[in-house]
Amino acid sequence: MAEFHMNVSVVGRRDGASAVAGAAYISRSRIMDERTGLVRDYRRCHRHERLVADLGVSLPPQAPARWLDRAALWNEVERAEASASAQLCRRVEVALPVELDRAAQLGLAREIVGYYTGQGMVVDACVHDALDGHNPHLHMLMPLRPCDGDGF
């Protein structure tokens, strides 16, 4: 029987974290952090799990279309927060039932993302799994600031 697991935390600079680094990590990609000038490259970083699906950035109707570009979104989040102790985004990890086949897991992940987008939130999401297929989980990053057609 599936056991539910969900972890929610806030990405903050006080902890040395970066929204750009978080987005590069969940998508296993390379993104330039314009605020710091660092390149965040997670394309080959993990040997214990793999990227199953990049669900991309999902936007509510009021969000600007430019945020469909992951790098543009998270660099804008970083620019919107000037404080050295700024809180940047929510980081949510949700276990997906191993009893479901991959298509059903991805369908459930998309449903979860759709729920948050329907609440007016911007969601960047990817699905990961352990190499042995026994730990499917959804990663989501969501900016903390509300948005409109102009941005934050």
Secondary structure by P-SEA (a helix, b strand, c coil): cbbbbbbbbbbcccccccaaaaaaaaacbbbbcccccccccccccccccccccccccccccccccccccaaaaaaaaaaaccccccccbbbbbbbccccccaaaaaaaaaaaaaaaaaabbbbbbbbbbcccccbbbbbbbbbccccccccc
